[in-house]
């Protein structure tokens, strides 16, 4: 798990250096996999009605409820690798 955690953290650093901004659906996938991998199942308050971005993020994360954290980390790493040149 330690190797997976370090790969996960490296992928999070790598994506910040990505030159071209991914489309919104891909950004939501990245966010959801990252949150599930780092925090586990969705928790916290639901964003306000007019917080469309916050709501989209919360919903994307909620779709992964029950996914093991290590699987979410693997999915995140895989998606980052697909995006990087």
Secondary structure, DSSP 8 states (H G I E B T S, - for coil): -HHHHHHHHHHHHHHHT-SS---HHHHHHHHHHHHHHHH-S--S----TT-HHHHHHHHHHHTTTT--HHHHHHHHHHHHHHH--
